[in-house]
């Protein structure tokens, strides 16, 4: 997961093209010098499963 300012079109385009999708929004999260605020977008991406690779448990041990 990551956050990006809603008004940062270049970063949003980069992330969307990399497969990220919006999972949420934090209203008025970033404060600007003029006193206004910008929302933060919460993005996430599901990583593809490696075909033929070993499955790894959260403990770090490989499963047979």
PDB file of N, CA, C and O in Angstrom:
ATOM      1  N   UNK A   1       0.837  -1.169   0.000  1.00  0.00           N
ATOM      2  CA  UNK A   1       0.000   0.000   0.000  1.00  0.00           C
ATOM      3  C   UNK A   1       0.884   1.235   0.000  1.00  0.00           C
ATOM      4  O   UNK A   1       2.028   1.219   0.455  1.00  0.00           O
ATOM      5  N   UNK A   2       0.307   2.307  -0.530  1.00  0.00           N
ATOM      6  CA  UNK A   2       1.010   3.576  -0.524  1.00  0.00           C
ATOM      7  C   UNK A   2       0.003   4.705  -0.540  1.00  0.00           C
ATOM      8  O   UNK A   2      -1.182   4.499  -0.801  1.00  0.00           O
ATOM      9  N   UNK A   3       0.495   5.906  -0.255  1.00  0.00           N
ATOM     10  CA  UNK A   3      -0.332   7.105  -0.310  1.00  0.00           C
ATOM     11  C   UNK A   3       0.219   8.037  -1.367  1.00  0.00           C
ATOM     12  O   UNK A   3       1.423   8.077  -1.621  1.00  0.00           O
ATOM     13  N   UNK A   4      -0.685   8.785  -1.977  1.00  0.00           N
ATOM     14  CA  UNK A   4      -0.284   9.802  -2.936  1.00  0.00           C
ATOM     15  C   UNK A   4      -1.261  10.962  -2.812  1.00  0.00           C
ATOM     16  O   UNK A   4      -2.451  10.755  -2.575  1.00  0.00           O
ATOM     17  N   UNK A   5      -0.761  12.176  -2.973  1.00  0.00           N
ATOM     18  CA  UNK A   5      -1.630  13.350  -2.928  1.00  0.00           C
ATOM     19  C   UNK A   5      -2.578  13.312  -4.124  1.00  0.00           C
ATOM     20  O   UNK A   5      -2.169  13.013  -5.246  1.00  0.00           O
ATOM     21  N   UNK A   6      -3.841  13.617  -3.869  1.00  0.00           N
ATOM     22  CA  UNK A   6      -4.858  13.548  -4.920  1.00  0.00           C
ATOM     23  C   UNK A   6      -4.559  14.494  -6.076  1.00  0.00           C
ATOM     24  O   UNK A   6      -4.986  14.243  -7.203  1.00  0.00           O
ATOM     25  N   UNK A   7      -3.832  15.578  -5.815  1.00  0.00           N
ATOM     26  CA  UNK A   7      -3.529  16.536  -6.882  1.00  0.00           C
ATOM     27  C   UNK A   7      -2.222  16.226  -7.614  1.00  0.00           C
ATOM     28  O   UNK A   7      -1.809  17.001  -8.477  1.00  0.00           O
ATOM     29  N   UNK A   8      -1.569  15.117  -7.291  1.00  0.00           N
ATOM     30  CA  UNK A   8      -0.311  14.738  -7.939  1.00  0.00           C
ATOM     31  C   UNK A   8      -0.612  13.807  -9.119  1.00  0.00           C
ATOM     32  O   UNK A   8      -0.466  12.589  -9.020  1.00  0.00           O
ATOM     33  N   UNK A   9      -1.029  14.400 -10.217  1.00  0.00           N
ATOM     34  CA  UNK A   9      -1.463  13.629 -11.386  1.00  0.00           C
ATOM     35  C   UNK A   9      -0.345  12.756 -11.953  1.00  0.00           C
ATOM     36  O   UNK A   9      -0.599  11.621 -12.356  1.00  0.00           O
ATOM     37  N   UNK A  10       0.881  13.264 -11.991  1.00  0.00           N
ATOM     38  CA  UNK A  10       1.990  12.475 -12.549  1.00  0.00           C
ATOM     39  C   UNK A  10       2.211  11.193 -11.741  1.00  0.00           C
ATOM     40  O   UNK A  10       2.362  10.115 -12.316  1.00  0.00           O
ATOM     41  N   UNK A  11       2.230  11.310 -10.422  1.00  0.00           N
ATOM     42  CA  UNK A  11       2.439  10.127  -9.573  1.00  0.00           C
ATOM     43  C   UNK A  11       1.258   9.172  -9.671  1.00  0.00           C
ATOM     44  O   UNK A  11       1.443   7.958  -9.758  1.00  0.00           O
ATOM     45  N   UNK A  12       0.049   9.716  -9.655  1.00  0.00           N
ATOM     46  CA  UNK A  12      -1.137   8.859  -9.761  1.00  0.00           C
ATOM     47  C   UNK A  12      -1.124   8.079 -11.069  1.00  0.00           C
ATOM     48  O   UNK A  12      -1.429   6.886 -11.079  1.00  0.00           O
ATOM     49  N   UNK A  13      -0.776   8.730 -12.163  1.00  0.00           N
ATOM     50  CA  UNK A  13      -0.710   8.058 -13.463  1.00  0.00           C
ATOM     51  C   UNK A  13       0.325   6.944 -13.437  1.00  0.00           C
ATOM     52  O   UNK A  13       0.069   5.848 -13.935  1.00  0.00           O
ATOM     53  N   UNK A  14       1.483   7.214 -12.864  1.00  0.00           N
ATOM     54  CA  UNK A  14       2.536   6.204 -12.749  1.00  0.00           C
ATOM     55  C   UNK A  14       2.035   4.988 -11.974  1.00  0.00           C
ATOM     56  O   UNK A  14       2.210   3.853 -12.417  1.00  0.00           O
ATOM     57  N   UNK A  15       1.417   5.222 -10.826  1.00  0.00           N
ATOM     58  CA  UNK A  15       0.936   4.118  -9.994  1.00  0.00           C
ATOM     59  C   UNK A  15      -0.198   3.349 -10.664  1.00  0.00           C
ATOM     60  O   UNK A  15      -0.214   2.118 -10.628  1.00  0.00           O
ATOM     61  N   UNK A  16      -1.144   4.055 -11.272  1.00  0.00           N
ATOM     62  CA  UNK A  16      -2.253   3.367 -11.944  1.00  0.00           C
ATOM     63  C   UNK A  16      -1.734   2.516 -13.104  1.00  0.00           C
ATOM     64  O   UNK A  16      -2.211   1.402 -13.321  1.00  0.00           O
ATOM     65  N   UNK A  17      -0.765   3.037 -13.843  1.00  0.00           N
ATOM     66  CA  UNK A  17      -0.181   2.264 -14.950  1.00  0.00           C
ATOM     67  C   UNK A  17       0.593   1.045 -14.455  1.00  0.00           C
ATOM     68  O   UNK A  17       0.776   0.083 -15.200  1.00  0.00           O
ATOM     69  N   UNK A  18       1.044   1.082 -13.208  1.00  0.00           N
ATOM     70  CA  UNK A  18       1.764  -0.053 -12.614  1.00  0.00           C
ATOM     71  C   UNK A  18       0.806  -1.056 -11.972  1.00  0.00           C
ATOM     72  O   UNK A  18       1.244  -2.050 -11.392  1.00  0.00           O
ATOM     73  N   UNK A  19      -0.504  -0.795 -12.074  1.00  0.00           N
ATOM     74  CA  UNK A  19      -1.477  -1.751 -11.574  1.00  0.00           C
ATOM     75  C   UNK A  19      -2.076  -1.438 -10.213  1.00  0.00           C
ATOM     76  O   UNK A  19      -2.838  -2.244  -9.679  1.00  0.00           O
ATOM     77  N   UNK A  20      -1.749  -0.285  -9.641  1.00  0.00           N
ATOM     78  CA  UNK A  20      -2.333   0.094  -8.354  1.00  0.00           C
ATOM     79  C   UNK A  20      -3.774   0.548  -8.542  1.00  0.00           C
ATOM     80  O   UNK A  20      -4.125   1.104  -9.583  1.00  0.00           O
ATOM     81  N   UNK A  21      -4.600   0.313  -7.541  1.00  0.00           N
ATOM     82  CA  UNK A  21      -5.991   0.769  -7.543  1.00  0.00           C
ATOM     83  C   UNK A  21      -6.256   1.487  -6.220  1.00  0.00           C
ATOM     84  O   UNK A  21      -5.590   1.240  -5.214  1.00  0.00           O
ATOM     85  N   UNK A  22      -7.239   2.375  -6.249  1.00  0.00           N
ATOM     86  CA  UNK A  22      -7.552   3.138  -5.051  1.00  0.00           C
ATOM     87  C   UNK A  22      -8.290   2.273  -4.043  1.00  0.00           C
ATOM     88  O   UNK A  22      -9.256   1.587  -4.378  1.00  0.00           O
ATOM     89  N   UNK A  23      -7.817   2.317  -2.798  1.00  0.00           N
ATOM     90  CA  UNK A  23      -8.426   1.543  -1.718  1.00  0.00           C
ATOM     91  C   UNK A  23      -9.100   2.443  -0.696  1.00  0.00           C
ATOM     92  O   UNK A  23      -9.887   1.972   0.125  1.00  0.00           O
ATOM     93  N   UNK A  24      -8.801   3.724  -0.739  1.00  0.00           N
ATOM     94  CA  UNK A  24      -9.394   4.636   0.228  1.00  0.00           C
ATOM     95  C   UNK A  24      -8.938   6.056  -0.007  1.00  0.00           C
ATOM     96  O   UNK A  24      -8.192   6.349  -0.941  1.00  0.00           O
ATOM     97  N   UNK A  25      -9.413   6.945   0.880  1.00  0.00           N
ATOM     98  CA  UNK A  25      -9.097   8.369   0.773  1.00  0.00           C
ATOM     99  C   UNK A  25      -9.051   8.951   2.179  1.00  0.00           C
ATOM    100  O   UNK A  25      -9.897   8.649   3.021  1.00  0.00           O
ATOM    101  N   UNK A  26      -8.053   9.788   2.419  1.00  0.00           N
ATOM    102  CA  UNK A  26      -7.961  10.537   3.676  1.00  0.00           C
ATOM    103  C   UNK A  26      -8.227  11.999   3.337  1.00  0.00           C
ATOM    104  O   UNK A  26      -7.393  12.671   2.730  1.00  0.00           O
ATOM    105  N   UNK A  27      -9.385  12.473   3.732  1.00  0.00           N
ATOM    106  CA  UNK A  27      -9.801  13.840   3.402  1.00  0.00           C
ATOM    107  C   UNK A  27      -8.891  14.869   4.074  1.00  0.00           C
ATOM    108  O   UNK A  27      -8.548  14.751   5.250  1.00  0.00           O
ATOM    109  N   UNK A  28      -8.512  15.883   3.290  1.00  0.00           N
ATOM    110  CA  UNK A  28      -7.726  17.019   3.799  1.00  0.00           C
ATOM    111  C   UNK A  28      -6.474  16.576   4.559  1.00  0.00           C
ATOM    112  O   UNK A  28      -6.145  17.152   5.596  1.00  0.00           O
ATOM    113  N   UNK A  29      -5.793  15.584   4.065  1.00  0.00           N
ATOM    114  CA  UNK A  29      -4.650  14.989   4.764  1.00  0.00           C
ATOM    115  C   UNK A  29      -3.391  15.856   4.681  1.00  0.00           C
ATOM    116  O   UNK A  29      -2.685  16.028   5.675  1.00  0.00           O
ATOM    117  N   UNK A  30      -3.114  16.398   3.499  1.00  0.00           N
ATOM    118  CA  UNK A  30      -1.917  17.225   3.304  1.00  0.00           C
ATOM    119  C   UNK A  30      -2.295  18.696   3.411  1.00  0.00           C
ATOM    120  O   UNK A  30      -3.195  19.159   2.711  1.00  0.00           O
ATOM    121  N   UNK A  31      -1.613  19.432   4.284  1.00  0.00           N
ATOM    122  CA  UNK A  31      -1.828  20.876   4.424  1.00  0.00           C
ATOM    123  C   UNK A  31      -0.831  21.608   3.532  1.00  0.00           C
ATOM    124  O   UNK A  31       0.364  21.313   3.537  1.00  0.00           O
ATOM    125  N   UNK A  32      -1.341  22.561   2.774  1.00  0.00           N
ATOM    126  CA  UNK A  32      -0.510  23.354   1.879  1.00  0.00           C
ATOM    127  C   UNK A  32      -0.135  24.671   2.552  1.00  0.00           C
ATOM    128  O   UNK A  32      -0.801  25.087   3.500  1.00  0.00           O
ATOM    129  N   UNK A  33       0.927  25.338   2.074  1.00  0.00           N
ATOM    130  CA  UNK A  33       1.366  26.595   2.698  1.00  0.00           C
ATOM    131  C   UNK A  33       0.285  27.679   2.750  1.00  0.00           C
ATOM    132  O   UNK A  33       0.293  28.521   3.647  1.00  0.00           O
ATOM    133  N   UNK A  34      -0.638  27.659   1.794  1.00  0.00           N
ATOM    134  CA  UNK A  34      -1.694  28.682   1.779  1.00  0.00           C
ATOM    135  C   UNK A  34      -2.843  28.358   2.734  1.00  0.00           C
ATOM    136  O   UNK A  34      -3.813  29.112   2.808  1.00  0.00           O
ATOM    137  N   UNK A  35      -2.745  27.245   3.466  1.00  0.00           N
ATOM    138  CA  UNK A  35      -3.777  26.875   4.423  1.00  0.00           C
ATOM    139  C   UNK A  35      -4.813  25.906   3.885  1.00  0.00           C
ATOM    140  O   UNK A  35      -5.599  25.347   4.650  1.00  0.00           O
ATOM    141  N   UNK A  36      -4.822  25.706   2.580  1.00  0.00           N
ATOM    142  CA  UNK A  36      -5.761  24.743   2.003  1.00  0.00           C
ATOM    143  C   UNK A  36      -5.248  23.323   2.241  1.00  0.00           C
ATOM    144  O   UNK A  36      -4.137  23.129   2.735  1.00  0.00           O
ATOM    145  N   UNK A  37      -6.057  22.350   1.889  1.00  0.00           N
ATOM    146  CA  UNK A  37      -5.680  20.952   2.122  1.00  0.00           C
ATOM    147  C   UNK A  37      -5.973  20.111   0.890  1.00  0.00           C
ATOM    148  O   UNK A  37      -6.844  20.440   0.084  1.00  0.00           O
ATOM    149  N   UNK A  38      -5.233  19.026   0.762  1.00  0.00           N
ATOM    150  CA  UNK A  38      -5.388  18.084  -0.348  1.00  0.00           C
ATOM    151  C   UNK A  38      -5.607  16.698   0.245  1.00  0.00           C
ATOM    152  O   UNK A  38      -4.978  16.330   1.237  1.00  0.00           O
ATOM    153  N   UNK A  39      -6.494  15.942  -0.365  1.00  0.00           N
ATOM    154  CA  UNK A  39      -6.745  14.570   0.072  1.00  0.00           C
ATOM    155  C   UNK A  39      -5.550  13.677  -0.235  1.00  0.00           C
ATOM    156  O   UNK A  39      -4.803  13.924  -1.182  1.00  0.00           O
ATOM    157  N   UNK A  40      -5.381  12.646   0.569  1.00  0.00           N
ATOM    158  CA  UNK A  40      -4.415  11.585   0.290  1.00  0.00           C
ATOM    159  C   UNK A  40      -5.201  10.391  -0.234  1.00  0.00           C
ATOM    160  O   UNK A  40      -6.206   9.997   0.358  1.00  0.00           O
ATOM    161  N   UNK A  41      -4.752   9.820  -1.331  1.00  0.00           N
ATOM    162  CA  UNK A  41      -5.360   8.612  -1.867  1.00  0.00           C
ATOM    163  C   UNK A  41      -4.535   7.421  -1.401  1.00  0.00           C
ATOM    164  O   UNK A  41      -3.306   7.441  -1.475  1.00  0.00           O
ATOM    165  N   UNK A  42      -5.202   6.402  -0.929  1.00  0.00           N
ATOM    166  CA  UNK A  42      -4.537   5.174  -0.502  1.00  0.00           C
ATOM    167  C   UNK A  42      -4.665   4.184  -1.653  1.00  0.00           C
ATOM    168  O   UNK A  42      -5.772   3.854  -2.077  1.00  0.00           O
ATOM    169  N   UNK A  43      -3.540   3.719  -2.150  1.00  0.00           N
ATOM    170  CA  UNK A  43      -3.515   2.809  -3.291  1.00  0.00           C
ATOM    171  C   UNK A  43      -2.928   1.473  -2.867  1.00  0.00           C
ATOM    172  O   UNK A  43      -2.107   1.396  -1.954  1.00  0.00           O
ATOM    173  N   UNK A  44      -3.364   0.426  -3.549  1.00  0.00           N
ATOM    174  CA  UNK A  44      -2.773  -0.892  -3.301  1.00  0.00           C
ATOM    175  C   UNK A  44      -2.687  -1.652  -4.613  1.00  0.00           C
ATOM    176  O   UNK A  44      -3.357  -1.334  -5.596  1.00  0.00           O
ATOM    177  N   UNK A  45      -1.849  -2.651  -4.588  1.00  0.00           N
ATOM    178  CA  UNK A  45      -1.654  -3.491  -5.774  1.00  0.00           C
ATOM    179  C   UNK A  45      -1.493  -4.930  -5.313  1.00  0.00           C
ATOM    180  O   UNK A  45      -0.736  -5.205  -4.383  1.00  0.00           O
ATOM    181  N   UNK A  46      -2.199  -5.845  -5.957  1.00  0.00           N
ATOM    182  CA  UNK A  46      -2.045  -7.264  -5.679  1.00  0.00           C
ATOM    183  C   UNK A  46      -0.880  -7.778  -6.512  1.00  0.00           C
ATOM    184  O   UNK A  46      -0.855  -7.615  -7.732  1.00  0.00           O
ATOM    185  N   UNK A  47       0.069  -8.392  -5.852  1.00  0.00           N
ATOM    186  CA  UNK A  47       1.223  -8.922  -6.570  1.00  0.00           C
ATOM    187  C   UNK A  47       0.858 -10.239  -7.232  1.00  0.00           C
ATOM    188  O   UNK A  47       0.149 -11.055  -6.641  1.00  0.00           O
ATOM    189  N   UNK A  48       1.333 -10.455  -8.448  1.00  0.00           N
ATOM    190  CA  UNK A  48       1.019 -11.712  -9.135  1.00  0.00           C
ATOM    191  C   UNK A  48       1.711 -12.892  -8.461  1.00  0.00           C
ATOM    192  O   UNK A  48       2.824 -12.772  -7.949  1.00  0.00           O
ATOM    193  N   UNK A  49       1.029 -14.028  -8.472  1.00  0.00           N
ATOM    194  CA  UNK A  49       1.599 -15.261  -7.933  1.00  0.00           C
ATOM    195  C   UNK A  49       2.616 -15.788  -8.934  1.00  0.00           C
ATOM    196  O   UNK A  49       2.339 -15.863 -10.131  1.00  0.00           O
ATOM    197  N   UNK A  50       3.780 -16.149  -8.446  1.00  0.00           N
ATOM    198  CA  UNK A  50       4.805 -16.706  -9.335  1.00  0.00           C
ATOM    199  C   UNK A  50       4.454 -18.140  -9.671  1.00  0.00           C
ATOM    200  O   UNK A  50       4.338 -18.978  -8.777  1.00  0.00           O
ATOM    201  N   UNK A  51       4.287 -18.424 -10.923  1.00  0.00           N
ATOM    202  CA  UNK A  51       3.998 -19.788 -11.358  1.00  0.00           C
ATOM    203  C   UNK A  51       5.288 -20.600 -11.290  1.00  0.00           C
ATOM    204  O   UNK A  51       6.316 -20.205 -11.839  1.00  0.00           O
ATOM    205  N   UNK A  52       5.215 -21.732 -10.612  1.00  0.00           N
ATOM    206  CA  UNK A  52       6.371 -22.612 -10.522  1.00  0.00           C
ATOM    207  C   UNK A  52       7.322 -22.278  -9.394  1.00  0.00           C
ATOM    208  O   UNK A  52       8.250 -23.041  -9.126  1.00  0.00           O
ATOM    209  N   UNK A  53       7.112 -21.148  -8.724  1.00  0.00           N
ATOM    210  CA  UNK A  53       7.983 -20.783  -7.618  1.00  0.00           C
ATOM    211  C   UNK A  53       7.472 -21.361  -6.316  1.00  0.00           C
ATOM    212  O   UNK A  53       6.302 -21.732  -6.216  1.00  0.00           O
ATOM    213  N   UNK A  54       8.330 -21.439  -5.321  1.00  0.00           N
ATOM    214  CA  UNK A  54       7.907 -21.980  -4.031  1.00  0.00           C
ATOM    215  C   UNK A  54       6.976 -21.011  -3.311  1.00  0.00           C
ATOM    216  O   UNK A  54       7.120 -19.794  -3.424  1.00  0.00           O
ATOM    217  N   UNK A  55       6.025 -21.564  -2.575  1.00  0.00           N
ATOM    218  CA  UNK A  55       5.175 -20.740  -1.729  1.00  0.00           C
ATOM    219  C   UNK A  55       5.933 -20.459  -0.442  1.00  0.00           C
ATOM    220  O   UNK A  55       6.607 -21.342   0.088  1.00  0.00           O
ATOM    221  N   UNK A  56       5.830 -19.251   0.056  1.00  0.00           N
ATOM    222  CA  UNK A  56       6.535 -18.879   1.272  1.00  0.00           C
ATOM    223  C   UNK A  56       5.513 -18.473   2.324  1.00  0.00           C
ATOM    224  O   UNK A  56       4.628 -17.659   2.059  1.00  0.00           O
ATOM    225  N   UNK A  57       5.640 -19.038   3.505  1.00  0.00           N
ATOM    226  CA  UNK A  57       4.752 -18.696   4.610  1.00  0.00           C
ATOM    227  C   UNK A  57       5.272 -17.428   5.280  1.00  0.00           C
ATOM    228  O   UNK A  57       6.410 -17.023   5.043  1.00  0.00           O
ATOM    229  N   UNK A  58       4.444 -16.800   6.115  1.00  0.00           N
ATOM    230  CA  UNK A  58       4.846 -15.586   6.810  1.00  0.00           C
ATOM    231  C   UNK A  58       6.035 -15.810   7.731  1.00  0.00           C
ATOM    232  O   UNK A  58       6.747 -14.861   8.061  1.00  0.00           O
ATOM    233  N   UNK A  59       6.261 -17.046   8.149  1.00  0.00           N
ATOM    234  CA  UNK A  59       7.406 -17.351   9.002  1.00  0.00           C
ATOM    235  C   UNK A  59       8.703 -17.314   8.211  1.00  0.00           C
ATOM    236  O   UNK A  59       9.790 -17.300   8.790  1.00  0.00           O
ATOM    237  N   UNK A  60       8.590 -17.297   6.892  1.00  0.00           N
ATOM    238  CA  UNK A  60       9.763 -17.313   6.048  1.00  0.00           C
ATOM    239  C   UNK A  60      10.194 -18.704   5.649  1.00  0.00           C
ATOM    240  O   UNK A  60      11.104 -18.858   4.834  1.00  0.00           O
ATOM    241  N   UNK A  61       9.560 -19.723   6.206  1.00  0.00           N
ATOM    242  CA  UNK A  61       9.892 -21.100   5.827  1.00  0.00           C
ATOM    243  C   UNK A  61       9.156 -21.477   4.555  1.00  0.00           C
ATOM    244  O   UNK A  61       7.996 -21.109   4.370  1.00  0.00           O
ATOM    245  N   UNK A  62       9.814 -22.197   3.695  1.00  0.00           N
ATOM    246  CA  UNK A  62       9.182 -22.653   2.461  1.00  0.00           C
ATOM    247  C   UNK A  62       8.279 -23.842   2.741  1.00  0.00           C
ATOM    248  O   UNK A  62       8.572 -24.684   3.590  1.00  0.00           O
ATOM    249  N   UNK A  63       7.165 -23.890   2.002  1.00  0.00           N
ATOM    250  CA  UNK A  63       6.277 -25.047   2.110  1.00  0.00           C
ATOM    251  C   UNK A  63       6.684 -26.078   1.078  1.00  0.00           C
ATOM    252  O   UNK A  63       7.190 -25.717   0.015  1.00  0.00           O
ATOM    253  N   UNK A  64       6.474 -27.364   1.370  1.00  0.00           N
ATOM    254  CA  UNK A  64       6.875 -28.405   0.411  1.00  0.00           C
ATOM    255  C   UNK A  64       6.025 -28.383  -0.845  1.00  0.00           C
ATOM    256  O   UNK A  64       6.235 -29.193  -1.747  1.00  0.00           O
TER     257      UNK A  64
END
